[in-house]
Amino acid sequence: MAFNYEQDFQNTDFRAHPELYQVGKGEQGVLSVQPYKGEILPFWRFATPEAAQASADKIYGMFLDYLAHGDFVGADMARKFLQMGYTRSRRYANHAGGKKYEGPVPDDKKGQSGAWGRDELPRTQDPIKAESAAIFKARWDEAKANPVYKAMAQAHQAQTKEHQARTKLLENKE
């Protein structure tokens, strides 16, 4: 099922309603899902390897705390921030200033990823950002491989399917 960006993120507390949380692909929803965004974002930094190490360690610690409290949504959001630390660091390592494509995003494509007919700018190599990326990648890999996280992800997926089926049944009765 495609990620639903039309969901009411502003008025939904996903800690109180984890059944509404969508894992999505990659980092989808990372800057939308509260209260987790507000808890994790202040610690997300990648400008230098030192900042990246402190950030990745703190966010990974939060990941483990969320798991210890049985909070899959929090753990998955921490995993997404680790992934985003890697992808953003790589973007800046490969493209000075983080701008990957020439020209503006077409108005009808704003908020979507992709080239949309634009040429990719020449790649650069920033070893500092590459080191930051490697730091986040190591913690992201640890998070993805965590057996408790994997079990909770499977359970959440089953609960989500069950919730969607119930919701569909209720909608069909009306």
Chimera marker file (.cmm) of the C-alpha trace (Angstrom):
<marker_set name="trace">
<marker id="1" x="0.000" y="0.000" z="0.000" r="1" g="1" b="0" radius="0.5"/>
<marker id="2" x="1.316" y="3.456" z="-0.926" r="1" g="1" b="0" radius="0.5"/>
<marker id="3" x="2.268" y="5.861" z="1.844" r="1" g="1" b="0" radius="0.5"/>
<marker id="4" x="-0.683" y="8.111" z="2.645" r="1" g="1" b="0" radius="0.5"/>
<marker id="5" x="0.577" y="11.683" z="2.844" r="1" g="1" b="0" radius="0.5"/>
<marker id="6" x="-3.041" y="12.853" z="3.202" r="1" g="1" b="0" radius="0.5"/>
<marker id="7" x="-3.216" y="11.417" z="6.737" r="1" g="1" b="0" radius="0.5"/>
<marker id="8" x="-3.870" y="14.042" z="9.430" r="1" g="1" b="0" radius="0.5"/>
<marker id="9" x="-0.322" y="14.204" z="10.780" r="1" g="1" b="0" radius="0.5"/>
<marker id="10" x="-0.815" y="17.539" z="12.578" r="1" g="1" b="0" radius="0.5"/>
<marker id="11" x="-3.590" y="16.230" z="14.812" r="1" g="1" b="0" radius="0.5"/>
<marker id="12" x="-2.486" y="12.626" z="15.314" r="1" g="1" b="0" radius="0.5"/>
<marker id="13" x="-0.454" y="11.479" z="18.298" r="1" g="1" b="0" radius="0.5"/>
<marker id="14" x="1.153" y="8.316" z="16.975" r="1" g="1" b="0" radius="0.5"/>
<marker id="15" x="2.259" y="7.237" z="20.448" r="1" g="1" b="0" radius="0.5"/>
<marker id="16" x="-1.394" y="7.155" z="21.476" r="1" g="1" b="0" radius="0.5"/>
<marker id="17" x="-2.463" y="5.651" z="18.119" r="1" g="1" b="0" radius="0.5"/>
<marker id="18" x="0.343" y="3.397" z="16.840" r="1" g="1" b="0" radius="0.5"/>
<marker id="19" x="-2.181" y="1.510" z="14.692" r="1" g="1" b="0" radius="0.5"/>
<marker id="20" x="-2.294" y="4.588" z="12.416" r="1" g="1" b="0" radius="0.5"/>
<marker id="21" x="1.465" y="4.602" z="11.815" r="1" g="1" b="0" radius="0.5"/>
<marker id="22" x="2.605" y="3.653" z="8.327" r="1" g="1" b="0" radius="0.5"/>
<marker id="23" x="6.146" y="2.347" z="7.977" r="1" g="1" b="0" radius="0.5"/>
<marker id="24" x="6.309" y="3.293" z="4.290" r="1" g="1" b="0" radius="0.5"/>
<marker id="25" x="9.504" y="2.992" z="2.297" r="1" g="1" b="0" radius="0.5"/>
<marker id="26" x="12.807" y="4.327" z="3.500" r="1" g="1" b="0" radius="0.5"/>
<marker id="27" x="12.380" y="7.651" z="5.267" r="1" g="1" b="0" radius="0.5"/>
<marker id="28" x="8.745" y="8.323" z="4.362" r="1" g="1" b="0" radius="0.5"/>
<marker id="29" x="6.996" y="10.298" z="7.076" r="1" g="1" b="0" radius="0.5"/>
<marker id="30" x="10.154" y="10.985" z="9.079" r="1" g="1" b="0" radius="0.5"/>
<marker id="31" x="9.395" y="14.702" z="9.360" r="1" g="1" b="0" radius="0.5"/>
<marker id="32" x="5.659" y="14.248" z="9.914" r="1" g="1" b="0" radius="0.5"/>
<marker id="33" x="5.078" y="11.711" z="12.691" r="1" g="1" b="0" radius="0.5"/>
<marker id="34" x="4.647" y="13.301" z="16.124" r="1" g="1" b="0" radius="0.5"/>
<marker id="35" x="5.585" y="13.209" z="18.934" r="1" g="1" b="0" radius="0.5"/>
<marker id="36" x="8.640" y="11.360" z="17.642" r="1" g="1" b="0" radius="0.5"/>
<marker id="37" x="9.797" y="13.996" z="15.179" r="1" g="1" b="0" radius="0.5"/>
<marker id="38" x="9.911" y="16.515" z="18.021" r="1" g="1" b="0" radius="0.5"/>
<marker id="39" x="11.810" y="14.104" z="20.258" r="1" g="1" b="0" radius="0.5"/>
<marker id="40" x="14.447" y="12.978" z="17.747" r="1" g="1" b="0" radius="0.5"/>
<marker id="41" x="14.987" y="15.913" z="15.369" r="1" g="1" b="0" radius="0.5"/>
<marker id="42" x="16.806" y="18.147" z="17.901" r="1" g="1" b="0" radius="0.5"/>
<marker id="43" x="19.616" y="15.558" z="18.045" r="1" g="1" b="0" radius="0.5"/>
<marker id="44" x="19.990" y="15.013" z="14.279" r="1" g="1" b="0" radius="0.5"/>
<marker id="45" x="23.274" y="16.528" z="13.019" r="1" g="1" b="0" radius="0.5"/>
<marker id="46" x="25.731" y="15.543" z="10.297" r="1" g="1" b="0" radius="0.5"/>
<marker id="47" x="27.877" y="18.606" z="9.436" r="1" g="1" b="0" radius="0.5"/>
<marker id="48" x="31.056" y="17.068" z="10.858" r="1" g="1" b="0" radius="0.5"/>
<marker id="49" x="32.048" y="13.523" z="11.776" r="1" g="1" b="0" radius="0.5"/>
<marker id="50" x="32.109" y="14.550" z="15.453" r="1" g="1" b="0" radius="0.5"/>
<marker id="51" x="28.569" y="15.914" z="15.239" r="1" g="1" b="0" radius="0.5"/>
<marker id="52" x="27.461" y="12.869" z="13.267" r="1" g="1" b="0" radius="0.5"/>
<marker id="53" x="28.953" y="10.480" z="15.854" r="1" g="1" b="0" radius="0.5"/>
<marker id="54" x="27.259" y="12.241" z="18.759" r="1" g="1" b="0" radius="0.5"/>
<marker id="55" x="23.987" y="12.385" z="16.813" r="1" g="1" b="0" radius="0.5"/>
<marker id="56" x="24.040" y="8.781" z="15.602" r="1" g="1" b="0" radius="0.5"/>
<marker id="57" x="24.937" y="7.528" z="19.094" r="1" g="1" b="0" radius="0.5"/>
<marker id="58" x="22.163" y="9.570" z="20.733" r="1" g="1" b="0" radius="0.5"/>
<marker id="59" x="19.526" y="8.540" z="18.167" r="1" g="1" b="0" radius="0.5"/>
<marker id="60" x="20.597" y="4.895" z="18.355" r="1" g="1" b="0" radius="0.5"/>
<marker id="61" x="20.283" y="5.112" z="22.151" r="1" g="1" b="0" radius="0.5"/>
<marker id="62" x="16.772" y="6.484" z="21.681" r="1" g="1" b="0" radius="0.5"/>
<marker id="63" x="16.075" y="3.585" z="19.291" r="1" g="1" b="0" radius="0.5"/>
<marker id="64" x="17.084" y="1.102" z="21.999" r="1" g="1" b="0" radius="0.5"/>
<marker id="65" x="15.006" y="2.957" z="24.624" r="1" g="1" b="0" radius="0.5"/>
<marker id="66" x="11.931" y="2.867" z="22.380" r="1" g="1" b="0" radius="0.5"/>
<marker id="67" x="12.438" y="-0.875" z="21.901" r="1" g="1" b="0" radius="0.5"/>
<marker id="68" x="12.862" y="-1.402" z="25.645" r="1" g="1" b="0" radius="0.5"/>
<marker id="69" x="9.495" y="0.306" z="26.174" r="1" g="1" b="0" radius="0.5"/>
<marker id="70" x="7.778" y="-1.751" z="23.458" r="1" g="1" b="0" radius="0.5"/>
<marker id="71" x="7.370" y="1.348" z="21.283" r="1" g="1" b="0" radius="0.5"/>
<marker id="72" x="7.806" y="0.165" z="17.699" r="1" g="1" b="0" radius="0.5"/>
<marker id="73" x="6.752" y="3.490" z="16.176" r="1" g="1" b="0" radius="0.5"/>
<marker id="74" x="9.417" y="5.370" z="18.141" r="1" g="1" b="0" radius="0.5"/>
<marker id="75" x="12.042" y="2.770" z="17.239" r="1" g="1" b="0" radius="0.5"/>
<marker id="76" x="11.114" y="2.915" z="13.566" r="1" g="1" b="0" radius="0.5"/>
<marker id="77" x="11.225" y="6.705" z="13.582" r="1" g="1" b="0" radius="0.5"/>
<marker id="78" x="14.697" y="6.603" z="15.174" r="1" g="1" b="0" radius="0.5"/>
<marker id="79" x="15.727" y="4.105" z="12.466" r="1" g="1" b="0" radius="0.5"/>
<marker id="80" x="14.430" y="6.541" z="9.825" r="1" g="1" b="0" radius="0.5"/>
<marker id="81" x="16.458" y="9.402" z="11.318" r="1" g="1" b="0" radius="0.5"/>
<marker id="82" x="19.580" y="7.213" z="11.216" r="1" g="1" b="0" radius="0.5"/>
<marker id="83" x="18.815" y="6.393" z="7.584" r="1" g="1" b="0" radius="0.5"/>
<marker id="84" x="18.214" y="10.070" z="6.812" r="1" g="1" b="0" radius="0.5"/>
<marker id="85" x="21.542" y="10.944" z="8.460" r="1" g="1" b="0" radius="0.5"/>
<marker id="86" x="23.203" y="8.579" z="6.023" r="1" g="1" b="0" radius="0.5"/>
<marker id="87" x="21.317" y="9.709" z="2.909" r="1" g="1" b="0" radius="0.5"/>
<marker id="88" x="21.672" y="13.426" z="3.617" r="1" g="1" b="0" radius="0.5"/>
<marker id="89" x="25.368" y="13.093" z="4.451" r="1" g="1" b="0" radius="0.5"/>
<marker id="90" x="25.883" y="11.167" z="1.194" r="1" g="1" b="0" radius="0.5"/>
<marker id="91" x="23.980" y="13.854" z="-0.720" r="1" g="1" b="0" radius="0.5"/>
<marker id="92" x="26.282" y="16.552" z="0.646" r="1" g="1" b="0" radius="0.5"/>
<marker id="93" x="29.355" y="14.341" z="0.120" r="1" g="1" b="0" radius="0.5"/>
<marker id="94" x="28.426" y="13.925" z="-3.558" r="1" g="1" b="0" radius="0.5"/>
<marker id="95" x="27.043" y="17.403" z="-4.283" r="1" g="1" b="0" radius="0.5"/>
<marker id="96" x="28.467" y="20.583" z="-2.765" r="1" g="1" b="0" radius="0.5"/>
<marker id="97" x="25.649" y="22.427" z="-1.036" r="1" g="1" b="0" radius="0.5"/>
<marker id="98" x="23.413" y="19.346" z="-1.232" r="1" g="1" b="0" radius="0.5"/>
<marker id="99" x="21.820" y="20.381" z="-4.526" r="1" g="1" b="0" radius="0.5"/>
<marker id="100" x="21.691" y="17.348" z="-6.810" r="1" g="1" b="0" radius="0.5"/>
<marker id="101" x="19.794" y="18.643" z="-9.865" r="1" g="1" b="0" radius="0.5"/>
<marker id="102" x="20.087" y="21.695" z="-12.109" r="1" g="1" b="0" radius="0.5"/>
<marker id="103" x="17.242" y="24.179" z="-11.855" r="1" g="1" b="0" radius="0.5"/>
<marker id="104" x="14.094" y="24.368" z="-9.753" r="1" g="1" b="0" radius="0.5"/>
<marker id="105" x="11.658" y="21.537" z="-9.054" r="1" g="1" b="0" radius="0.5"/>
<marker id="106" x="8.644" y="21.877" z="-11.372" r="1" g="1" b="0" radius="0.5"/>
<marker id="107" x="5.674" y="23.368" z="-9.508" r="1" g="1" b="0" radius="0.5"/>
<marker id="108" x="3.568" y="20.226" z="-9.957" r="1" g="1" b="0" radius="0.5"/>
<marker id="109" x="6.362" y="18.014" z="-8.548" r="1" g="1" b="0" radius="0.5"/>
<marker id="110" x="7.202" y="19.913" z="-5.344" r="1" g="1" b="0" radius="0.5"/>
<marker id="111" x="7.504" y="17.596" z="-2.347" r="1" g="1" b="0" radius="0.5"/>
<marker id="112" x="8.291" y="14.607" z="-4.567" r="1" g="1" b="0" radius="0.5"/>
<marker id="113" x="11.711" y="13.135" z="-5.155" r="1" g="1" b="0" radius="0.5"/>
<marker id="114" x="13.219" y="12.687" z="-8.583" r="1" g="1" b="0" radius="0.5"/>
<marker id="115" x="14.985" y="14.525" z="-11.386" r="1" g="1" b="0" radius="0.5"/>
<marker id="116" x="11.797" y="15.449" z="-13.283" r="1" g="1" b="0" radius="0.5"/>
<marker id="117" x="13.719" y="16.091" z="-16.488" r="1" g="1" b="0" radius="0.5"/>
<marker id="118" x="16.490" y="18.063" z="-14.811" r="1" g="1" b="0" radius="0.5"/>
<marker id="119" x="20.163" y="17.230" z="-15.327" r="1" g="1" b="0" radius="0.5"/>
<marker id="120" x="22.191" y="15.963" z="-12.382" r="1" g="1" b="0" radius="0.5"/>
<marker id="121" x="24.890" y="18.393" z="-11.315" r="1" g="1" b="0" radius="0.5"/>
<marker id="122" x="28.518" y="17.187" z="-11.380" r="1" g="1" b="0" radius="0.5"/>
<marker id="123" x="29.521" y="15.047" z="-8.439" r="1" g="1" b="0" radius="0.5"/>
<marker id="124" x="32.076" y="16.223" z="-5.942" r="1" g="1" b="0" radius="0.5"/>
<marker id="125" x="33.763" y="14.325" z="-3.144" r="1" g="1" b="0" radius="0.5"/>
<marker id="126" x="33.636" y="15.724" z="0.376" r="1" g="1" b="0" radius="0.5"/>
<marker id="127" x="35.514" y="13.286" z="2.623" r="1" g="1" b="0" radius="0.5"/>
<marker id="128" x="34.158" y="14.933" z="5.787" r="1" g="1" b="0" radius="0.5"/>
<marker id="129" x="30.525" y="14.359" z="4.769" r="1" g="1" b="0" radius="0.5"/>
<marker id="130" x="31.433" y="10.873" z="3.529" r="1" g="1" b="0" radius="0.5"/>
<marker id="131" x="32.784" y="10.075" z="7.006" r="1" g="1" b="0" radius="0.5"/>
<marker id="132" x="29.569" y="11.430" z="8.558" r="1" g="1" b="0" radius="0.5"/>
<marker id="133" x="27.599" y="9.174" z="6.215" r="1" g="1" b="0" radius="0.5"/>
<marker id="134" x="29.628" y="6.106" z="7.223" r="1" g="1" b="0" radius="0.5"/>
<marker id="135" x="28.939" y="6.825" z="10.901" r="1" g="1" b="0" radius="0.5"/>
<marker id="136" x="25.180" y="6.994" z="10.347" r="1" g="1" b="0" radius="0.5"/>
<marker id="137" x="25.260" y="3.955" z="8.028" r="1" g="1" b="0" radius="0.5"/>
<marker id="138" x="26.867" y="1.812" z="10.738" r="1" g="1" b="0" radius="0.5"/>
<marker id="139" x="24.184" y="2.736" z="13.298" r="1" g="1" b="0" radius="0.5"/>
<marker id="140" x="21.383" y="2.395" z="10.716" r="1" g="1" b="0" radius="0.5"/>
<marker id="141" x="22.631" y="-1.112" z="9.868" r="1" g="1" b="0" radius="0.5"/>
<marker id="142" x="22.700" y="-1.995" z="13.577" r="1" g="1" b="0" radius="0.5"/>
<marker id="143" x="19.126" y="-0.808" z="13.976" r="1" g="1" b="0" radius="0.5"/>
<marker id="144" x="17.842" y="-2.736" z="10.946" r="1" g="1" b="0" radius="0.5"/>
<marker id="145" x="19.527" y="-5.936" z="12.140" r="1" g="1" b="0" radius="0.5"/>
<marker id="146" x="18.236" y="-5.735" z="15.725" r="1" g="1" b="0" radius="0.5"/>
<marker id="147" x="16.180" y="-8.924" z="16.316" r="1" g="1" b="0" radius="0.5"/>
<marker id="148" x="13.724" y="-7.197" z="18.672" r="1" g="1" b="0" radius="0.5"/>
<marker id="149" x="13.133" y="-4.479" z="16.086" r="1" g="1" b="0" radius="0.5"/>
<marker id="150" x="12.603" y="-7.066" z="13.345" r="1" g="1" b="0" radius="0.5"/>
<marker id="151" x="10.042" y="-8.959" z="15.454" r="1" g="1" b="0" radius="0.5"/>
<marker id="152" x="8.225" y="-5.751" z="16.383" r="1" g="1" b="0" radius="0.5"/>
<marker id="153" x="8.166" y="-4.678" z="12.715" r="1" g="1" b="0" radius="0.5"/>
<marker id="154" x="6.499" y="-7.950" z="11.732" r="1" g="1" b="0" radius="0.5"/>
<marker id="155" x="3.966" y="-7.619" z="14.538" r="1" g="1" b="0" radius="0.5"/>
<marker id="156" x="3.219" y="-4.009" z="13.581" r="1" g="1" b="0" radius="0.5"/>
<marker id="157" x="2.705" y="-4.998" z="9.957" r="1" g="1" b="0" radius="0.5"/>
<marker id="158" x="0.204" y="-7.684" z="11.016" r="1" g="1" b="0" radius="0.5"/>
<marker id="159" x="-1.615" y="-5.237" z="13.320" r="1" g="1" b="0" radius="0.5"/>
<marker id="160" x="-1.731" y="-2.626" z="10.553" r="1" g="1" b="0" radius="0.5"/>
<marker id="161" x="-3.314" y="-5.097" z="8.128" r="1" g="1" b="0" radius="0.5"/>
<marker id="162" x="-5.845" y="-6.097" z="10.781" r="1" g="1" b="0" radius="0.5"/>
<marker id="163" x="-6.677" y="-2.429" z="11.507" r="1" g="1" b="0" radius="0.5"/>
<marker id="164" x="-7.080" y="-1.685" z="7.783" r="1" g="1" b="0" radius="0.5"/>
<marker id="165" x="-9.383" y="-4.674" z="7.335" r="1" g="1" b="0" radius="0.5"/>
<marker id="166" x="-11.562" y="-3.592" z="10.284" r="1" g="1" b="0" radius="0.5"/>
<marker id="167" x="-11.693" y="-0.017" z="8.992" r="1" g="1" b="0" radius="0.5"/>
<marker id="168" x="-12.708" y="-1.222" z="5.541" r="1" g="1" b="0" radius="0.5"/>
<marker id="169" x="-15.457" y="-3.400" z="7.028" r="1" g="1" b="0" radius="0.5"/>
<marker id="170" x="-16.815" y="-0.476" z="9.014" r="1" g="1" b="0" radius="0.5"/>
<marker id="171" x="-16.748" y="1.783" z="5.950" r="1" g="1" b="0" radius="0.5"/>
<marker id="172" x="-18.640" y="-0.838" z="3.911" r="1" g="1" b="0" radius="0.5"/>
<marker id="173" x="-21.361" y="-1.095" z="6.594" r="1" g="1" b="0" radius="0.5"/>
<marker id="174" x="-22.109" y="2.621" z="6.394" r="1" g="1" b="0" radius="0.5"/>
<link id1="1" id2="2" r="1" g="1" b="0" radius="0.2"/>
<link id1="2" id2="3" r="1" g="1" b="0" radius="0.2"/>
<link id1="3" id2="4" r="1" g="1" b="0" radius="0.2"/>
<link id1="4" id2="5" r="1" g="1" b="0" radius="0.2"/>
<link id1="5" id2="6" r="1" g="1" b="0" radius="0.2"/>
<link id1="6" id2="7" r="1" g="1" b="0" radius="0.2"/>
<link id1="7" id2="8" r="1" g="1" b="0" radius="0.2"/>
<link id1="8" id2="9" r="1" g="1" b="0" radius="0.2"/>
<link id1="9" id2="10" r="1" g="1" b="0" radius="0.2"/>
<link id1="10" id2="11" r="1" g="1" b="0" radius="0.2"/>
<link id1="11" id2="12" r="1" g="1" b="0" radius="0.2"/>
<link id1="12" id2="13" r="1" g="1" b="0" radius="0.2"/>
<link id1="13" id2="14" r="1" g="1" b="0" radius="0.2"/>
<link id1="14" id2="15" r="1" g="1" b="0" radius="0.2"/>
<link id1="15" id2="16" r="1" g="1" b="0" radius="0.2"/>
<link id1="16" id2="17" r="1" g="1" b="0" radius="0.2"/>
<link id1="17" id2="18" r="1" g="1" b="0" radius="0.2"/>
<link id1="18" id2="19" r="1" g="1" b="0" radius="0.2"/>
<link id1="19" id2="20" r="1" g="1" b="0" radius="0.2"/>
<link id1="20" id2="21" r="1" g="1" b="0" radius="0.2"/>
<link id1="21" id2="22" r="1" g="1" b="0" radius="0.2"/>
<link id1="22" id2="23" r="1" g="1" b="0" radius="0.2"/>
<link id1="23" id2="24" r="1" g="1" b="0" radius="0.2"/>
<link id1="24" id2="25" r="1" g="1" b="0" radius="0.2"/>
<link id1="25" id2="26" r="1" g="1" b="0" radius="0.2"/>
<link id1="26" id2="27" r="1" g="1" b="0" radius="0.2"/>
<link id1="27" id2="28" r="1" g="1" b="0" radius="0.2"/>
<link id1="28" id2="29" r="1" g="1" b="0" radius="0.2"/>
<link id1="29" id2="30" r="1" g="1" b="0" radius="0.2"/>
<link id1="30" id2="31" r="1" g="1" b="0" radius="0.2"/>
<link id1="31" id2="32" r="1" g="1" b="0" radius="0.2"/>
<link id1="32" id2="33" r="1" g="1" b="0" radius="0.2"/>
<link id1="33" id2="34" r="1" g="1" b="0" radius="0.2"/>
<link id1="34" id2="35" r="1" g="1" b="0" radius="0.2"/>
<link id1="35" id2="36" r="1" g="1" b="0" radius="0.2"/>
<link id1="36" id2="37" r="1" g="1" b="0" radius="0.2"/>
<link id1="37" id2="38" r="1" g="1" b="0" radius="0.2"/>
<link id1="38" id2="39" r="1" g="1" b="0" radius="0.2"/>
<link id1="39" id2="40" r="1" g="1" b="0" radius="0.2"/>
<link id1="40" id2="41" r="1" g="1" b="0" radius="0.2"/>
<link id1="41" id2="42" r="1" g="1" b="0" radius="0.2"/>
<link id1="42" id2="43" r="1" g="1" b="0" radius="0.2"/>
<link id1="43" id2="44" r="1" g="1" b="0" radius="0.2"/>
<link id1="44" id2="45" r="1" g="1" b="0" radius="0.2"/>
<link id1="45" id2="46" r="1" g="1" b="0" radius="0.2"/>
<link id1="46" id2="47" r="1" g="1" b="0" radius="0.2"/>
<link id1="47" id2="48" r="1" g="1" b="0" radius="0.2"/>
<link id1="48" id2="49" r="1" g="1" b="0" radius="0.2"/>
<link id1="49" id2="50" r="1" g="1" b="0" radius="0.2"/>
<link id1="50" id2="51" r="1" g="1" b="0" radius="0.2"/>
<link id1="51" id2="52" r="1" g="1" b="0" radius="0.2"/>
<link id1="52" id2="53" r="1" g="1" b="0" radius="0.2"/>
<link id1="53" id2="54" r="1" g="1" b="0" radius="0.2"/>
<link id1="54" id2="55" r="1" g="1" b="0" radius="0.2"/>
<link id1="55" id2="56" r="1" g="1" b="0" radius="0.2"/>
<link id1="56" id2="57" r="1" g="1" b="0" radius="0.2"/>
<link id1="57" id2="58" r="1" g="1" b="0" radius="0.2"/>
<link id1="58" id2="59" r="1" g="1" b="0" radius="0.2"/>
<link id1="59" id2="60" r="1" g="1" b="0" radius="0.2"/>
<link id1="60" id2="61" r="1" g="1" b="0" radius="0.2"/>
<link id1="61" id2="62" r="1" g="1" b="0" radius="0.2"/>
<link id1="62" id2="63" r="1" g="1" b="0" radius="0.2"/>
<link id1="63" id2="64" r="1" g="1" b="0" radius="0.2"/>
<link id1="64" id2="65" r="1" g="1" b="0" radius="0.2"/>
<link id1="65" id2="66" r="1" g="1" b="0" radius="0.2"/>
<link id1="66" id2="67" r="1" g="1" b="0" radius="0.2"/>
<link id1="67" id2="68" r="1" g="1" b="0" radius="0.2"/>
<link id1="68" id2="69" r="1" g="1" b="0" radius="0.2"/>
<link id1="69" id2="70" r="1" g="1" b="0" radius="0.2"/>
<link id1="70" id2="71" r="1" g="1" b="0" radius="0.2"/>
<link id1="71" id2="72" r="1" g="1" b="0" radius="0.2"/>
<link id1="72" id2="73" r="1" g="1" b="0" radius="0.2"/>
<link id1="73" id2="74" r="1" g="1" b="0" radius="0.2"/>
<link id1="74" id2="75" r="1" g="1" b="0" radius="0.2"/>
<link id1="75" id2="76" r="1" g="1" b="0" radius="0.2"/>
<link id1="76" id2="77" r="1" g="1" b="0" radius="0.2"/>
<link id1="77" id2="78" r="1" g="1" b="0" radius="0.2"/>
<link id1="78" id2="79" r="1" g="1" b="0" radius="0.2"/>
<link id1="79" id2="80" r="1" g="1" b="0" radius="0.2"/>
<link id1="80" id2="81" r="1" g="1" b="0" radius="0.2"/>
<link id1="81" id2="82" r="1" g="1" b="0" radius="0.2"/>
<link id1="82" id2="83" r="1" g="1" b="0" radius="0.2"/>
<link id1="83" id2="84" r="1" g="1" b="0" radius="0.2"/>
<link id1="84" id2="85" r="1" g="1" b="0" radius="0.2"/>
<link id1="85" id2="86" r="1" g="1" b="0" radius="0.2"/>
<link id1="86" id2="87" r="1" g="1" b="0" radius="0.2"/>
<link id1="87" id2="88" r="1" g="1" b="0" radius="0.2"/>
<link id1="88" id2="89" r="1" g="1" b="0" radius="0.2"/>
<link id1="89" id2="90" r="1" g="1" b="0" radius="0.2"/>
<link id1="90" id2="91" r="1" g="1" b="0" radius="0.2"/>
<link id1="91" id2="92" r="1" g="1" b="0" radius="0.2"/>
<link id1="92" id2="93" r="1" g="1" b="0" radius="0.2"/>
<link id1="93" id2="94" r="1" g="1" b="0" radius="0.2"/>
<link id1="94" id2="95" r="1" g="1" b="0" radius="0.2"/>
<link id1="95" id2="96" r="1" g="1" b="0" radius="0.2"/>
<link id1="96" id2="97" r="1" g="1" b="0" radius="0.2"/>
<link id1="97" id2="98" r="1" g="1" b="0" radius="0.2"/>
<link id1="98" id2="99" r="1" g="1" b="0" radius="0.2"/>
<link id1="99" id2="100" r="1" g="1" b="0" radius="0.2"/>
<link id1="100" id2="101" r="1" g="1" b="0" radius="0.2"/>
<link id1="101" id2="102" r="1" g="1" b="0" radius="0.2"/>
<link id1="102" id2="103" r="1" g="1" b="0" radius="0.2"/>
<link id1="103" id2="104" r="1" g="1" b="0" radius="0.2"/>
<link id1="104" id2="105" r="1" g="1" b="0" radius="0.2"/>
<link id1="105" id2="106" r="1" g="1" b="0" radius="0.2"/>
<link id1="106" id2="107" r="1" g="1" b="0" radius="0.2"/>
<link id1="107" id2="108" r="1" g="1" b="0" radius="0.2"/>
<link id1="108" id2="109" r="1" g="1" b="0" radius="0.2"/>
<link id1="109" id2="110" r="1" g="1" b="0" radius="0.2"/>
<link id1="110" id2="111" r="1" g="1" b="0" radius="0.2"/>
<link id1="111" id2="112" r="1" g="1" b="0" radius="0.2"/>
<link id1="112" id2="113" r="1" g="1" b="0" radius="0.2"/>
<link id1="113" id2="114" r="1" g="1" b="0" radius="0.2"/>
<link id1="114" id2="115" r="1" g="1" b="0" radius="0.2"/>
<link id1="115" id2="116" r="1" g="1" b="0" radius="0.2"/>
<link id1="116" id2="117" r="1" g="1" b="0" radius="0.2"/>
<link id1="117" id2="118" r="1" g="1" b="0" radius="0.2"/>
<link id1="118" id2="119" r="1" g="1" b="0" radius="0.2"/>
<link id1="119" id2="120" r="1" g="1" b="0" radius="0.2"/>
<link id1="120" id2="121" r="1" g="1" b="0" radius="0.2"/>
<link id1="121" id2="122" r="1" g="1" b="0" radius="0.2"/>
<link id1="122" id2="123" r="1" g="1" b="0" radius="0.2"/>
<link id1="123" id2="124" r="1" g="1" b="0" radius="0.2"/>
<link id1="124" id2="125" r="1" g="1" b="0" radius="0.2"/>
<link id1="125" id2="126" r="1" g="1" b="0" radius="0.2"/>
<link id1="126" id2="127" r="1" g="1" b="0" radius="0.2"/>
<link id1="127" id2="128" r="1" g="1" b="0" radius="0.2"/>
<link id1="128" id2="129" r="1" g="1" b="0" radius="0.2"/>
<link id1="129" id2="130" r="1" g="1" b="0" radius="0.2"/>
<link id1="130" id2="131" r="1" g="1" b="0" radius="0.2"/>
<link id1="131" id2="132" r="1" g="1" b="0" radius="0.2"/>
<link id1="132" id2="133" r="1" g="1" b="0" radius="0.2"/>
<link id1="133" id2="134" r="1" g="1" b="0" radius="0.2"/>
<link id1="134" id2="135" r="1" g="1" b="0" radius="0.2"/>
<link id1="135" id2="136" r="1" g="1" b="0" radius="0.2"/>
<link id1="136" id2="137" r="1" g="1" b="0" radius="0.2"/>
<link id1="137" id2="138" r="1" g="1" b="0" radius="0.2"/>
<link id1="138" id2="139" r="1" g="1" b="0" radius="0.2"/>
<link id1="139" id2="140" r="1" g="1" b="0" radius="0.2"/>
<link id1="140" id2="141" r="1" g="1" b="0" radius="0.2"/>
<link id1="141" id2="142" r="1" g="1" b="0" radius="0.2"/>
<link id1="142" id2="143" r="1" g="1" b="0" radius="0.2"/>
<link id1="143" id2="144" r="1" g="1" b="0" radius="0.2"/>
<link id1="144" id2="145" r="1" g="1" b="0" radius="0.2"/>
<link id1="145" id2="146" r="1" g="1" b="0" radius="0.2"/>
<link id1="146" id2="147" r="1" g="1" b="0" radius="0.2"/>
<link id1="147" id2="148" r="1" g="1" b="0" radius="0.2"/>
<link id1="148" id2="149" r="1" g="1" b="0" radius="0.2"/>
<link id1="149" id2="150" r="1" g="1" b="0" radius="0.2"/>
<link id1="150" id2="151" r="1" g="1" b="0" radius="0.2"/>
<link id1="151" id2="152" r="1" g="1" b="0" radius="0.2"/>
<link id1="152" id2="153" r="1" g="1" b="0" radius="0.2"/>
<link id1="153" id2="154" r="1" g="1" b="0" radius="0.2"/>
<link id1="154" id2="155" r="1" g="1" b="0" radius="0.2"/>
<link id1="155" id2="156" r="1" g="1" b="0" radius="0.2"/>
<link id1="156" id2="157" r="1" g="1" b="0" radius="0.2"/>
<link id1="157" id2="158" r="1" g="1" b="0" radius="0.2"/>
<link id1="158" id2="159" r="1" g="1" b="0" radius="0.2"/>
<link id1="159" id2="160" r="1" g="1" b="0" radius="0.2"/>
<link id1="160" id2="161" r="1" g="1" b="0" radius="0.2"/>
<link id1="161" id2="162" r="1" g="1" b="0" radius="0.2"/>
<link id1="162" id2="163" r="1" g="1" b="0" radius="0.2"/>
<link id1="163" id2="164" r="1" g="1" b="0" radius="0.2"/>
<link id1="164" id2="165" r="1" g="1" b="0" radius="0.2"/>
<link id1="165" id2="166" r="1" g="1" b="0" radius="0.2"/>
<link id1="166" id2="167" r="1" g="1" b="0" radius="0.2"/>
<link id1="167" id2="168" r="1" g="1" b="0" radius="0.2"/>
<link id1="168" id2="169" r="1" g="1" b="0" radius="0.2"/>
<link id1="169" id2="170" r="1" g="1" b="0" radius="0.2"/>
<link id1="170" id2="171" r="1" g="1" b="0" radius="0.2"/>
<link id1="171" id2="172" r="1" g="1" b="0" radius="0.2"/>
<link id1="172" id2="173" r="1" g="1" b="0" radius="0.2"/>
<link id1="173" id2="174" r="1" g="1" b="0" radius="0.2"/>
</marker_set>
